[in-house]
Protein backbone atom coordinates (compact mmCIF):
# COMPACT_ATOMS: atom_id res chain seq x y z
CA UNK A 1 0.00 0.00 0.00
CA UNK A 2 1.41 3.38 -1.02
CA UNK A 3 2.11 5.65 1.96
CA UNK A 4 0.72 9.21 1.79
CA UNK A 5 2.88 12.03 3.17
CA UNK A 6 1.28 15.29 4.22
CA UNK A 7 3.40 18.34 3.45
CA UNK A 8 2.78 21.54 5.37
CA UNK A 9 3.70 24.57 3.25
CA UNK A 10 3.28 28.00 4.85
CA UNK A 11 2.68 31.16 2.79
CA UNK A 12 6.26 32.33 3.49
CA UNK A 13 7.74 29.23 1.81
CA UNK A 14 7.85 28.68 -1.94
CA UNK A 15 5.53 26.23 -3.62
CA UNK A 16 6.66 23.57 -6.06
CA UNK A 17 6.09 25.95 -8.98
CA UNK A 18 7.94 28.95 -7.58
CA UNK A 19 11.32 29.77 -9.10
CA UNK A 20 14.19 28.80 -6.81
CA UNK A 21 17.56 30.42 -7.43
CA UNK A 22 20.87 29.03 -6.27
CA UNK A 23 20.80 31.34 -3.26
CA UNK A 24 17.23 30.42 -2.32
CA UNK A 25 17.57 26.66 -2.47
CA UNK A 26 18.84 26.42 1.11
CA UNK A 27 15.65 28.09 2.39
CA UNK A 28 13.29 25.62 0.77
CA UNK A 29 11.17 23.57 3.13
CA UNK A 30 13.03 20.29 3.86
CA UNK A 31 10.06 18.28 2.61
CA UNK A 32 10.33 19.61 -0.95
CA UNK A 33 13.98 20.67 -1.22
CA UNK A 34 15.17 17.53 -3.05
CA UNK A 35 12.31 17.71 -5.54
CA UNK A 36 12.99 21.34 -6.41
CA UNK A 37 16.70 20.69 -6.87
CA UNK A 38 15.98 17.81 -9.26
CA UNK A 39 13.66 19.98 -11.34
CA UNK A 40 16.31 22.68 -11.48
CA UNK A 41 18.99 20.20 -12.60
CA UNK A 42 16.83 18.92 -15.40
CA UNK A 43 16.21 22.48 -16.56
CA UNK A 44 19.92 23.28 -16.57
CA UNK A 45 20.70 20.11 -18.47
CA UNK A 46 18.13 21.02 -21.11
CA UNK A 47 19.74 24.45 -21.51
CA UNK A 48 23.18 22.85 -21.90
CA UNK A 49 21.93 20.51 -24.59
CA UNK A 50 20.34 23.41 -26.49
CA UNK A 51 23.50 25.49 -26.21
CA UNK A 52 26.02 22.77 -27.08
CA UNK A 53 25.73 21.28 -30.57
CA UNK A 54 28.16 18.52 -29.69
CA UNK A 55 25.35 16.76 -27.84
CA UNK A 56 23.97 15.59 -31.19
CA UNK A 57 27.24 13.98 -32.29
CA UNK A 58 26.34 10.50 -31.01
CA UNK A 59 23.34 10.50 -33.36
CA UNK A 60 25.48 11.66 -36.28
CA UNK A 61 28.06 9.00 -35.44
CA UNK A 62 25.34 6.37 -35.33
CA UNK A 63 24.14 7.43 -38.79
CA UNK A 64 27.72 7.33 -40.10
CA UNK A 65 28.11 3.85 -38.64
CA UNK A 66 25.43 2.67 -41.06
CA UNK A 67 27.56 3.77 -44.01
CA UNK A 68 30.12 1.67 -45.83
CA UNK A 69 32.86 3.27 -47.91
CA UNK A 70 34.72 1.88 -50.90
CA UNK A 71 37.73 3.45 -52.57
CA UNK A 72 39.96 1.77 -55.16
CA UNK A 73 43.52 3.08 -55.56
CA UNK A 74 44.27 1.18 -58.77
CA UNK A 75 43.27 -2.06 -60.43
CA UNK A 76 45.15 -4.17 -62.95
CA UNK A 77 48.43 -5.96 -63.46
CA UNK A 78 50.20 -2.69 -62.59
CA UNK A 79 48.88 -2.85 -59.04
CA UNK A 80 45.78 -3.51 -56.95
CA UNK A 81 44.62 -2.02 -53.67
CA UNK A 82 41.27 -0.86 -52.26
CA UNK A 83 39.85 0.45 -48.98
CA UNK A 84 36.58 -0.88 -47.53
CA UNK A 85 35.26 0.39 -44.21
CA UNK A 86 33.96 3.54 -42.56
CA UNK A 87 35.43 6.96 -41.86
CA UNK A 88 36.82 5.63 -38.58
CA UNK A 89 38.18 2.22 -39.49
CA UNK A 90 38.51 -0.22 -42.34
CA UNK A 91 40.81 -2.56 -44.25
CA UNK A 92 42.90 -2.64 -47.39
CA UNK A 93 42.25 -5.41 -49.87
CA UNK A 94 45.70 -6.19 -51.32
CA UNK A 95 48.78 -3.98 -51.30
CA UNK A 96 50.02 -3.55 -54.85
CA UNK A 97 49.92 0.28 -54.90
CA UNK A 98 52.60 2.62 -53.54
CA UNK A 99 51.48 3.61 -50.02
CA UNK A 100 52.23 7.26 -50.80
CA UNK A 101 49.56 7.17 -53.50
CA UNK A 102 47.21 5.32 -51.17
CA UNK A 103 47.67 7.89 -48.41
CA UNK A 104 47.26 10.83 -50.81
CA UNK A 105 44.00 9.43 -52.18
CA UNK A 106 42.69 8.74 -48.69
CA UNK A 107 43.51 12.25 -47.51
CA UNK A 108 41.85 13.70 -50.59
CA UNK A 109 38.68 11.88 -49.58
CA UNK A 110 38.76 12.84 -45.89
CA UNK A 111 40.33 9.60 -44.70
CA UNK A 112 43.60 8.77 -42.97
CA UNK A 113 45.99 5.83 -43.01
CA UNK A 114 45.23 5.50 -39.30
CA UNK A 115 41.82 4.21 -40.39
CA UNK A 116 43.51 1.09 -41.78
CA UNK A 117 43.35 -1.72 -39.22
CA UNK A 118 44.57 -4.54 -41.43
CA UNK A 119 45.65 -5.61 -44.92
CA UNK A 120 43.86 -8.63 -46.42
CA UNK A 121 45.76 -10.35 -49.23
CA UNK A 122 43.99 -12.34 -51.95
CA UNK A 123 47.13 -14.11 -53.22
CA UNK A 124 50.89 -13.76 -53.62
CA UNK A 125 51.27 -12.22 -57.09
CA UNK A 126 53.44 -9.10 -57.14
CA UNK A 127 50.69 -6.73 -58.31
CA UNK A 128 48.78 -7.56 -55.12
CA UNK A 129 51.53 -7.70 -52.48
CA UNK A 130 54.62 -5.70 -53.51
CA UNK A 131 54.05 -2.86 -51.02
CA UNK A 132 52.59 -4.79 -48.09
CA UNK A 133 55.67 -4.49 -45.86
CA UNK A 134 56.02 -0.77 -46.54
CA UNK A 135 52.40 -0.28 -45.46
CA UNK A 136 52.63 -2.18 -42.18
CA UNK A 137 56.24 -1.78 -41.04
CA UNK A 138 55.59 1.43 -39.10
CA UNK A 139 52.25 0.24 -37.70
CA UNK A 140 52.61 -2.58 -35.17
CA UNK A 141 48.84 -2.58 -34.72
CA UNK A 142 48.16 -3.37 -38.40
CA UNK A 143 48.21 -7.05 -39.28
CA UNK A 144 48.61 -8.84 -42.61
CA UNK A 145 45.65 -11.20 -42.99
CA UNK A 146 46.28 -14.07 -45.36
CA UNK A 147 46.37 -17.85 -45.36
CA UNK A 148 49.63 -19.50 -44.22
CA UNK A 149 50.19 -20.75 -47.77
CA UNK A 150 49.88 -17.22 -49.17
CA UNK A 151 52.50 -16.04 -46.66
CA UNK A 152 54.81 -18.89 -47.70
CA UNK A 153 54.34 -17.97 -51.37
CA UNK A 154 54.97 -14.32 -50.56
CA UNK A 155 58.30 -15.11 -48.91
CA UNK A 156 59.29 -17.65 -51.57
CA UNK A 157 58.45 -15.56 -54.65
CA UNK A 158 59.44 -12.06 -53.60
CA UNK A 159 62.35 -10.16 -52.12
CA UNK A 160 60.61 -8.97 -48.97
CA UNK A 161 61.68 -8.56 -45.35
CA UNK A 162 61.30 -11.70 -43.29
CA UNK A 163 59.88 -9.43 -40.61
CA UNK A 164 56.59 -9.56 -42.47
CA UNK A 165 56.01 -12.73 -40.46
CA UNK A 166 55.70 -10.60 -37.32
CA UNK A 167 52.63 -8.96 -38.82
CA UNK A 168 50.99 -12.12 -40.10
CA UNK A 169 47.51 -12.96 -38.83
CA UNK A 170 46.61 -16.39 -40.26
CA UNK A 171 43.17 -16.80 -41.81
CA UNK A 172 41.50 -19.84 -43.32
CA UNK A 173 38.97 -20.35 -46.10
CA UNK A 174 35.34 -20.53 -44.97
CA UNK A 175 36.25 -19.38 -41.43
CA UNK A 176 34.88 -15.86 -40.77
CA UNK A 177 36.91 -13.38 -38.73
CA UNK A 178 36.22 -9.92 -37.31
CA UNK A 179 38.27 -6.91 -38.30
CA UNK A 180 37.57 -3.15 -38.30
CA UNK A 181 33.85 -3.60 -37.71
CA UNK A 182 33.56 -6.09 -40.59
CA UNK A 183 32.83 -9.80 -40.59
CA UNK A 184 35.07 -11.24 -43.30
CA UNK A 185 34.88 -14.70 -44.83
CA UNK A 186 37.67 -15.84 -47.16
CA UNK A 187 36.56 -18.20 -49.92
CA UNK A 188 38.36 -20.22 -52.57
CA UNK A 189 38.86 -18.90 -56.11
CA UNK A 190 40.62 -20.51 -59.08
CA UNK A 191 43.77 -18.67 -60.14
CA UNK A 192 47.42 -19.57 -60.68
CA UNK A 193 48.70 -17.89 -57.53
CA UNK A 194 49.23 -19.59 -54.18
CA UNK A 195 46.05 -20.51 -52.28
CA UNK A 196 43.98 -17.71 -53.83
CA UNK A 197 41.00 -16.30 -51.95
CA UNK A 198 38.13 -13.91 -52.43
CA UNK A 199 36.49 -12.08 -49.55
CA UNK A 200 32.87 -11.77 -48.47
CA UNK A 201 32.41 -8.82 -46.11
CA UNK A 202 29.41 -7.95 -43.94
CA UNK A 203 28.69 -4.80 -41.96
CA UNK A 204 25.07 -4.48 -40.84
CA UNK A 205 22.91 -4.59 -43.95
CA UNK A 206 25.92 -4.09 -46.25
CA UNK A 207 27.25 -7.18 -48.03
CA UNK A 208 30.31 -6.97 -50.27
CA UNK A 209 31.99 -9.76 -52.29
CA UNK A 210 35.46 -9.38 -53.82
CA UNK A 211 37.09 -11.67 -56.39
CA UNK A 212 39.93 -9.84 -58.12
CA UNK A 213 41.68 -12.62 -60.06
CA UNK A 214 39.94 -15.81 -61.21
CA UNK A 215 39.76 -17.92 -64.32
CA UNK A 216 36.35 -19.49 -63.78
CA UNK A 217 33.25 -19.23 -61.60
CA UNK A 218 33.37 -21.97 -58.99
CA UNK A 219 30.56 -23.01 -56.63
CA UNK A 220 32.07 -21.01 -53.76
CA UNK A 221 32.41 -17.87 -55.88
CA UNK A 222 28.83 -18.28 -57.05
CA UNK A 223 27.59 -18.82 -53.48
CA UNK A 224 29.11 -15.70 -51.98
CA UNK A 225 28.56 -13.42 -54.95
CA UNK A 226 24.84 -14.22 -54.98
CA UNK A 227 24.56 -13.04 -51.36
CA UNK A 228 26.24 -9.69 -52.02
CA UNK A 229 24.72 -6.30 -52.76
CA UNK A 230 28.05 -4.91 -53.95
CA UNK A 231 30.45 -6.93 -56.08
CA UNK A 232 34.03 -6.48 -57.26
CA UNK A 233 34.74 -8.99 -60.00
CA UNK A 234 37.39 -9.40 -62.65
CA UNK A 235 36.69 -8.64 -66.29
CA UNK A 236 40.21 -9.07 -67.55
CA UNK A 237 40.20 -9.46 -71.32
CA UNK A 238 38.26 -9.29 -74.54
CA UNK A 239 38.67 -12.64 -76.26
CA UNK A 240 39.01 -11.19 -79.76
CA UNK A 241 41.62 -8.65 -78.65
CA UNK A 242 43.59 -11.34 -76.83
CA UNK A 243 43.60 -13.75 -79.78
CA UNK A 244 44.76 -11.02 -82.18
CA UNK A 245 47.17 -9.47 -79.69
CA UNK A 246 50.97 -9.70 -79.35
CA UNK A 247 51.13 -12.20 -76.47
CA UNK A 248 52.82 -15.56 -77.00
CA UNK A 249 50.69 -18.67 -77.48
CA UNK A 250 51.79 -19.91 -74.06
CA UNK A 251 50.72 -16.69 -72.31
CA UNK A 252 47.40 -16.59 -74.16
CA UNK A 253 46.68 -20.14 -73.08
CA UNK A 254 47.58 -19.32 -69.49
CA UNK A 255 45.23 -16.31 -69.45
CA UNK A 256 42.32 -18.27 -70.95
CA UNK A 257 42.80 -21.29 -68.65
CA UNK A 258 40.32 -22.21 -65.93
CA UNK A 259 42.78 -20.89 -63.34
CA UNK A 260 43.74 -17.84 -65.39
CA UNK A 261 41.51 -14.80 -65.89
CA UNK A 262 37.90 -14.07 -66.84
CA UNK A 263 36.99 -12.60 -70.21
CA UNK A 264 34.28 -9.97 -70.60
CA UNK A 265 31.64 -12.37 -71.92
CA UNK A 266 32.01 -14.79 -69.00
CA UNK A 267 31.81 -11.91 -66.56
CA UNK A 268 28.74 -10.50 -68.33
CA UNK A 269 26.92 -13.85 -68.17
CA UNK A 270 27.72 -14.30 -64.49
CA UNK A 271 26.78 -10.77 -63.45
CA UNK A 272 23.47 -11.17 -65.30
CA UNK A 273 22.82 -14.32 -63.27
CA UNK A 274 23.56 -12.34 -60.10
CA UNK A 275 21.12 -9.63 -61.19
CA UNK A 276 18.41 -12.28 -61.48
CA UNK A 277 18.73 -12.92 -57.72
CA UNK A 278 17.45 -9.41 -56.95
CA UNK A 279 20.17 -8.52 -54.39
CA UNK A 280 22.71 -6.94 -56.72
CA UNK A 281 23.04 -3.14 -56.66
CA UNK A 282 26.63 -2.22 -57.53
CA UNK A 283 29.16 -3.93 -59.81
CA UNK A 284 32.81 -2.86 -60.02
CA UNK A 285 34.77 -4.48 -62.84
CA UNK A 286 38.40 -4.92 -61.86
CA UNK A 287 41.78 -6.06 -63.19
CA UNK A 288 41.18 -5.05 -66.81
CA UNK A 289 44.09 -5.88 -69.11
CA UNK A 290 45.81 -2.86 -70.65
CA UNK A 291 46.78 -4.78 -73.80
CA UNK A 292 43.70 -6.98 -74.25
CA UNK A 293 40.73 -4.93 -73.05
CA UNK A 294 39.20 -1.47 -72.87
CA UNK A 295 36.98 -0.14 -70.06
CA UNK A 296 34.25 0.86 -72.52
CA UNK A 297 34.20 -2.64 -74.05
CA UNK A 298 34.00 -4.40 -70.68
CA UNK A 299 31.29 -2.09 -69.35
CA UNK A 300 29.26 -2.26 -72.56
CA UNK A 301 29.25 -6.07 -72.63
CA UNK A 302 28.13 -6.39 -69.02
CA UNK A 303 25.59 -3.59 -69.30
CA UNK A 304 24.11 -4.97 -72.53
CA UNK A 305 23.76 -8.45 -71.04
CA UNK A 306 21.98 -7.16 -67.92
CA UNK A 307 19.59 -4.94 -69.86
CA UNK A 308 18.88 -7.59 -72.49
CA UNK A 309 17.80 -9.92 -69.67
CA UNK A 310 15.37 -7.29 -68.39
CA UNK A 311 17.19 -6.26 -65.21
CA UNK A 312 18.11 -2.73 -66.30
CA UNK A 313 18.46 0.08 -66.83
CA UNK A 314 22.07 0.10 -65.67
CA UNK A 315 23.61 3.25 -64.19
CA UNK A 316 27.23 4.37 -64.24
CA UNK A 317 27.86 4.92 -60.49
CA UNK A 318 28.09 8.68 -61.04
CA UNK A 319 24.96 9.56 -58.99
CA UNK A 320 23.86 11.75 -61.91
CA UNK A 321 20.19 12.60 -62.34
CA UNK A 322 20.07 10.47 -65.48
CA UNK A 323 21.29 7.25 -63.87
CA UNK A 324 20.78 7.68 -60.13
CA UNK A 325 17.52 5.73 -60.07
CA UNK A 326 18.84 2.72 -62.01
CA UNK A 327 18.43 -0.53 -60.04
CA UNK A 328 22.00 -1.63 -60.85
CA UNK A 329 25.08 0.59 -61.02
CA UNK A 330 28.17 -0.46 -62.97
CA UNK A 331 31.67 0.90 -63.50
CA UNK A 332 35.17 -0.28 -64.46
CA UNK A 333 37.73 0.57 -61.80
CA UNK A 334 40.52 2.85 -63.06
CA UNK A 335 43.84 1.19 -63.69
CA UNK A 336 46.33 3.83 -62.53
CA UNK A 337 44.36 6.28 -60.41
CA UNK A 338 41.89 6.26 -57.56
CA UNK A 339 38.21 5.73 -58.17
CA UNK A 340 35.57 8.09 -56.80
CA UNK A 341 34.81 7.44 -53.14
CA UNK A 342 31.66 5.34 -52.98
CA UNK A 343 29.52 5.90 -49.89
CA UNK A 344 26.92 3.18 -49.43
CA UNK A 345 23.93 4.38 -47.40
CA UNK A 346 21.13 1.92 -46.90
CA UNK A 347 19.92 0.89 -50.32
CA UNK A 348 21.89 3.37 -52.43
CA UNK A 349 25.41 4.77 -52.68
CA UNK A 350 26.64 8.22 -53.59
CA UNK A 351 30.11 9.11 -54.89
NUKELUM-106323 format. One line per field, with one value per residue (C-alpha): x, y, z; residue number from 1. Coordinates in pm, 1 decimal, always signed. Last residue first. Layout:
# residues N
px: (X/...)
py: (Y/...)
pz: (Z/...)
n: (NUM/...)
//
This chain:
# residues 351
px: (+3010.7/+2664.1/+2541.1/+2188.9/+1991.8/+2112.6/+2393.2/+2692.3/+2951.8/+3165.7/+3481.4/+3556.7/+3821.4/+4189.4/+4436.1/+4633.0/+4384.3/+4052.3/+3773.0/+3516.7/+3167.2/+2817.2/+2507.7/+2200.1/+1843.1/+1883.7/+1752.2/+2077.8/+2129.5/+2007.1/+2019.2/+2385.7/+2496.3/+2808.6/+2785.6/+2723.3/+2360.9/+2206.7/+1846.4/+1810.9/+1719.4/+1536.7/+1780.0/+1887.8/+1959.1/+2197.7/+2376.1/+2410.8/+2558.7/+2813.5/+2925.2/+2925.9/+3129.1/+3400.4/+3420.4/+3425.5/+3698.1/+3920.4/+4073.4/+4369.8/+4678.4/+4580.8/+4408.6/+4118.2/+4177.6/+3840.4/+3476.5/+3280.5/+2915.6/+2663.3/+2304.0/+2271.0/+2017.0/+1745.0/+1872.8/+1840.8/+2112.3/+2355.9/+2281.7/+2346.9/+2677.7/+2772.4/+2692.4/+2874.3/+3180.8/+3200.6/+3163.6/+3427.7/+3699.1/+3789.5/+4151.1/+4374.5/+4277.9/+4032.0/+4280.2/+4232.5/+4522.9/+4757.7/+4668.1/+4740.0/+5072.3/+5179.0/+5069.2/+5282.1/+5112.6/+5097.0/+4717.4/+4476.1/+4360.2/+4359.1/+4162.2/+3901.2/+3867.3/+3826.0/+4019.8/+4020.9/+3668.5/+3738.6/+3473.5/+3403.3/+3045.2/+2805.1/+2471.7/+2624.1/+2456.0/+2483.8/+2856.2/+2911.3/+2758.7/+2883.2/+3241.1/+3206.9/+3056.3/+3336.7/+3325.3/+3634.6/+3976.2/+3994.4/+4168.5/+3993.1/+3709.4/+3546.2/+3199.2/+3030.8/+2725.3/+2591.6/+2290.5/+2507.3/+2868.6/+2940.9/+3240.6/+3286.9/+3649.2/+3813.1/+4100.1/+4398.3/+4605.5/+4923.5/+4870.3/+4742.3/+4377.2/+4062.1/+3886.5/+3835.6/+3655.7/+3767.0/+3487.7/+3507.3/+3282.6/+3356.4/+3385.3/+3756.8/+3826.9/+3622.0/+3690.7/+3488.1/+3625.0/+3534.4/+3897.5/+4150.1/+4317.3/+4660.9/+4751.0/+5099.2/+5262.8/+5569.6/+5600.6/+5659.4/+5988.5/+6130.3/+6167.7/+6060.9/+6235.2/+5944.0/+5844.7/+5928.7/+5829.7/+5496.6/+5434.1/+5481.1/+5249.9/+4987.6/+5018.7/+4962.9/+4637.1/+4627.7/+4565.4/+4861.3/+4820.5/+4816.2/+4884.2/+5260.5/+5225.2/+5558.7/+5624.0/+5262.8/+5240.2/+5602.0/+5566.6/+5259.1/+5404.7/+5462.0/+5153.4/+4877.9/+5069.3/+5343.7/+5127.1/+5088.8/+4713.3/+4399.5/+4575.5/+4385.8/+4565.3/+4456.6/+4334.7/+4351.1/+4182.4/+4523.5/+4598.6/+4360.3/+4033.4/+3876.3/+3867.6/+4184.6/+4350.8/+4269.2/+4400.0/+4726.4/+4766.8/+4721.3/+4956.3/+5223.2/+5148.1/+5260.5/+4992.0/+5001.9/+4878.3/+4570.1/+4224.6/+4289.8/+4080.9/+3850.9/+3818.3/+3681.9/+3543.1/+3395.9/+3526.3/+3658.5/+3984.9/+4127.5/+4462.2/+4578.5/+4888.3/+5020.3/+4843.4/+4515.2/+4327.1/+4427.3/+4352.4/+3995.9/+3772.6/+3472.3/+3285.8/+3011.6/+2755.8/+2543.1/+2811.2/+2772.3/+2414.0/+2533.7/+2806.0/+2547.9/+2333.9/+2634.4/+2724.4/+2397.1/+2535.2/+2815.7/+2572.8/+2602.4/+2350.0/+2033.6/+2192.6/+2317.7/+1974.4/+1813.4/+2069.6/+1991.9/+1620.9/+1683.1/+1899.5/+1631.2/+1366.2/+1597.8/+1670.1/+1299.4/+1231.4/+1517.0/+1398.0/+1032.9/+1006.0/+1302.9/+1117.2/+1329.1/+1564.7/+1884.4/+1756.8/+1723.3/+2079.9/+2086.7/+1756.3/+1419.5/+1132.5/+794.0/+609.4/+665.6/+552.9/+785.1/+773.7/+626.0/+267.9/+327.5/+369.8/+278.5/+340.4/+128.5/+288.4/+71.6/+210.7/+141.1/+0.0)
py: (+911.3/+821.6/+476.8/+336.8/+88.5/+191.9/+438.0/+318.5/+589.9/+533.9/+744.2/+809.1/+573.5/+626.5/+627.9/+382.6/+119.0/+285.3/+57.5/-28.0/+89.8/-45.7/+59.1/-163.2/-53.4/+271.8/+572.5/+768.1/+724.7/+1046.7/+1259.8/+1175.1/+956.0/+867.9/+491.5/+436.6/+325.2/+9.8/+8.1/-272.8/-625.8/-729.4/-991.7/-759.5/-494.0/-716.0/-845.4/-496.7/-358.8/-639.0/-607.0/-225.9/-209.2/-440.0/-263.9/+85.6/-14.5/-147.3/-493.1/-697.6/-478.5/-285.9/-587.7/-504.9/-606.3/-492.1/-448.0/-286.5/-393.3/-221.7/-314.2/-694.0/-852.0/-941.2/-1291.8/-1228.2/-963.1/-1233.6/-1432.3/-1117.0/-1077.5/-1430.4/-1385.1/-1050.2/-1190.6/-1478.6/-1236.8/-996.7/-1260.1/-1406.5/-1479.6/-1784.5/-2089.2/-2220.9/-2129.1/-1826.7/-1631.5/-1932.0/-2014.4/-1659.1/-1668.5/-1990.5/-1866.6/-1555.9/-1219.7/-970.3/-947.1/-1102.1/-1375.3/-1134.2/-865.2/-1119.4/-1264.0/-928.8/-945.9/-907.4/-864.4/-939.7/-898.7/-647.7/-692.6/-490.6/-630.0/-968.9/-1303.6/-1422.0/-1341.9/-1569.5/-1882.1/-1828.0/-1787.1/-2101.0/-2301.2/-2197.0/-1922.8/-1949.5/-1792.4/-1581.1/-1262.5/-984.4/-1166.7/-937.5/-975.6/-697.2/-717.6/-408.8/-459.1/-447.9/-480.1/-795.4/-882.3/-1177.3/-1207.6/-1391.5/-1630.3/-1771.3/-2050.7/-1959.1/-1789.4/-1956.8/-1867.4/-2051.0/-1889.7/-2021.8/-1819.6/-1584.0/-1470.4/-1123.9/-980.2/-608.6/-360.2/-315.2/-691.0/-992.3/-1338.3/-1585.6/-1937.6/-2052.6/-2034.5/-1984.1/-1680.3/-1638.9/-1296.4/-1212.5/-895.8/-1060.3/-1273.2/-956.1/-942.9/-1169.6/-856.2/-897.4/-1016.4/-1206.4/-1556.5/-1764.8/-1511.3/-1432.1/-1796.5/-1888.5/-1604.2/-1722.2/-2075.2/-1949.7/-1784.7/-1407.3/-1119.6/-883.6/-705.4/-336.9/-258.1/-258.3/+23.9/+143.3/-178.3/-218.0/-28.2/-76.6/-449.2/-478.9/-285.9/-570.3/-770.4/-756.3/-672.9/-910.2/-1221.7/-1376.1/-1410.9/-1233.6/-1035.3/-862.9/-561.1/-454.3/-172.1/+109.4/+420.8/+550.0/+582.8/+876.7/+959.5/+1283.9/+1188.5/+1370.3/+1225.3/+874.2/+943.4/+1082.7/+789.2/+531.8/+717.0/+726.1/+360.9/+261.7/+28.4/-354.7/-398.0/-618.8/-541.3/-263.8/-255.9/-22.0/+221.5/+562.7/+696.4/+354.0/+38.8/-88.4/+45.5/-85.9/-202.5/-350.8/-285.2/-268.7/-595.6/-417.1/-205.6/+118.2/+307.6/+177.3/+344.5/+187.9/+327.3/+167.0/+376.8/+267.5/+385.2/+733.0/+742.6/+637.3/+900.3/+1165.6/+1050.1/+1050.3/+1398.4/+1559.1/+1675.8/+1851.8/+2127.9/+2276.9/+2548.7/+2341.5/+2051.1/+2285.2/+2444.8/+2101.6/+2011.0/+2327.7/+2248.4/+1892.4/+2020.4/+2268.1/+1998.1/+1780.9/+2068.9/+2134.2/+1770.7/+1753.2/+2066.9/+1960.9/+1827.5/+2028.7/+2357.3/+2562.2/+2809.5/+2642.0/+2665.7/+3042.4/+3134.3/+2903.4/+3042.0/+2880.2/+2977.4/+2895.4/+2594.6/+2357.2/+2622.7/+2867.5/+2923.2/+3233.0/+3116.4/+2799.5/+2456.5/+2153.7/+1834.3/+1528.9/+1203.0/+921.1/+564.8/+337.5/+0.0)
pz: (-5488.5/-5359.4/-5268.1/-5243.3/-5031.7/-4690.1/-4740.4/-4942.6/-4988.7/-5298.3/-5314.1/-5679.6/-5817.0/-5755.8/-6040.8/-6253.3/-6368.9/-6306.1/-6179.8/-6445.8/-6350.4/-6297.0/-6101.7/-6084.6/-6004.3/-6200.7/-6007.1/-6012.7/-6386.5/-6548.4/-6233.7/-6190.7/-5898.8/-6103.5/-6048.5/-6423.7/-6418.6/-6566.6/-6683.3/-6630.4/-6521.0/-6839.2/-6967.5/-7249.1/-6985.6/-6791.6/-7103.8/-7252.5/-6929.6/-6902.0/-7263.2/-7255.9/-6935.1/-7068.4/-7405.4/-7251.7/-7006.3/-7286.5/-7304.7/-7425.1/-7380.4/-7065.2/-6911.5/-6681.3/-6318.7/-6186.0/-6283.6/-6001.8/-5980.7/-5753.4/-5666.1/-5671.9/-5439.4/-5695.1/-5771.7/-6147.5/-6119.1/-6010.2/-6326.8/-6529.7/-6345.1/-6449.3/-6816.7/-6832.6/-6655.6/-6900.2/-7192.4/-7060.1/-7020.6/-6684.0/-6589.4/-6538.9/-6333.9/-6593.2/-6865.3/-7094.9/-6944.9/-6948.9/-7308.0/-7416.0/-7230.7/-7406.0/-7748.2/-7700.5/-7646.7/-7934.8/-7969.3/-8217.8/-7978.4/-7682.8/-7864.5/-7976.1/-7625.9/-7453.6/-7132.1/-6755.2/-6629.3/-6264.6/-6000.4/-5726.5/-5607.5/-5394.6/-5276.0/-5202.3/-5136.4/-5498.1/-5494.5/-5197.7/-5348.2/-5704.7/-5587.7/-5375.8/-5663.4/-5899.0/-6160.2/-6378.0/-6431.7/-6120.9/-6005.9/-5811.8/-5638.9/-5381.5/-5229.3/-5027.3/-4802.6/-4624.6/-4395.0/-4084.0/-4196.3/-4394.4/-4610.7/-4846.6/-4954.5/-5243.3/-5195.4/-5383.4/-5227.7/-5418.0/-5753.1/-6068.1/-6013.9/-5908.0/-5610.6/-5257.0/-4991.8/-4716.0/-4482.6/-4329.9/-4058.9/-4058.6/-3771.5/-3830.4/-3830.3/-3730.7/-3872.9/-4077.3/-4143.4/-4496.8/-4610.2/-4332.5/-4181.1/-4025.6/-3882.9/-4010.1/-3882.0/-3732.0/-4045.8/-4247.4/-4060.9/-4328.8/-4535.5/-4896.9/-5211.5/-5360.5/-5464.8/-5157.0/-4890.6/-5056.2/-5136.8/-4769.9/-4665.9/-4916.9/-4776.9/-4421.5/-4535.8/-4536.5/-4298.6/-4261.0/-3928.3/-3839.6/-3471.6/-3517.4/-3769.8/-3910.0/-4103.5/-4218.1/-4546.4/-4653.6/-4586.0/-4809.1/-5101.8/-5351.4/-5247.6/-5512.0/-5831.3/-5714.2/-5709.2/-5362.1/-5321.5/-5195.5/-4923.0/-4642.4/-4492.3/-4143.2/-3922.2/-4178.3/-4038.5/-3929.6/-4301.0/-4296.8/-4469.8/-4588.9/-4957.6/-5058.7/-4751.0/-4869.1/-5218.5/-5081.0/-4841.2/-5116.7/-5350.5/-5079.6/-5001.7/-5353.6/-5490.1/-5485.3/-5129.9/-5132.1/-4987.0/-4738.5/-4425.2/-4234.3/-3949.0/-3858.2/-4186.4/-4255.8/-4420.7/-4752.8/-4898.2/-5225.5/-5366.5/-5695.2/-5904.0/-6259.2/-6346.2/-6294.7/-6043.3/-5876.5/-5555.7/-5516.0/-5256.6/-5089.6/-4791.2/-4583.0/-4401.3/-4105.9/-3863.9/-4009.9/-3879.5/-3533.4/-3543.7/-3627.9/-3335.9/-3101.3/-3228.7/-3119.1/-2784.0/-2969.1/-3056.5/-2708.1/-2620.7/-2648.5/-2459.3/-2189.7/-2151.0/-2110.5/-1847.2/-1657.3/-1655.8/-1540.2/-1259.6/-1148.4/-1133.8/-925.9/-687.1/-640.7/-554.3/-305.2/-122.3/-94.9/+261.3/+386.2/+313.1/+77.3/+239.1/+110.8/-247.3/-231.8/-326.3/-626.8/-743.1/-681.1/-910.2/-757.8/-898.3/-606.1/-361.9/-194.4/+181.0/+349.0/+278.6/+485.0/+325.5/+537.4/+345.2/+421.6/+317.2/+178.7/+195.8/-102.3/+0.0)
n: (351/350/349/348/347/346/345/344/343/342/341/340/339/338/337/336/335/334/333/332/331/330/329/328/327/326/325/324/323/322/321/320/319/318/317/316/315/314/313/312/311/310/309/308/307/306/305/304/303/302/301/300/299/298/297/296/295/294/293/292/291/290/289/288/287/286/285/284/283/282/281/280/279/278/277/276/275/274/273/272/271/270/269/268/267/266/265/264/263/262/261/260/259/258/257/256/255/254/253/252/251/250/249/248/247/246/245/244/243/242/241/240/239/238/237/236/235/234/233/232/231/230/229/228/227/226/225/224/223/222/221/220/219/218/217/216/215/214/213/212/211/210/209/208/207/206/205/204/203/202/201/200/199/198/197/196/195/194/193/192/191/190/189/188/187/186/185/184/183/182/181/180/179/178/177/176/175/174/173/172/171/170/169/168/167/166/165/164/163/162/161/160/159/158/157/156/155/154/153/152/151/150/149/148/147/146/145/144/143/142/141/140/139/138/137/136/135/134/133/132/131/130/129/128/127/126/125/124/123/122/121/120/119/118/117/116/115/114/113/112/111/110/109/108/107/106/105/104/103/102/101/100/99/98/97/96/95/94/93/92/91/90/89/88/87/86/85/84/83/82/81/80/79/78/77/76/75/74/73/72/71/70/69/68/67/66/65/64/63/62/61/60/59/58/57/56/55/54/53/52/51/50/49/48/47/46/45/44/43/42/41/40/39/38/37/36/35/34/33/32/31/30/29/28/27/26/25/24/23/22/21/20/19/18/17/16/15/14/13/12/11/10/9/8/7/6/5/4/3/2/1)
//
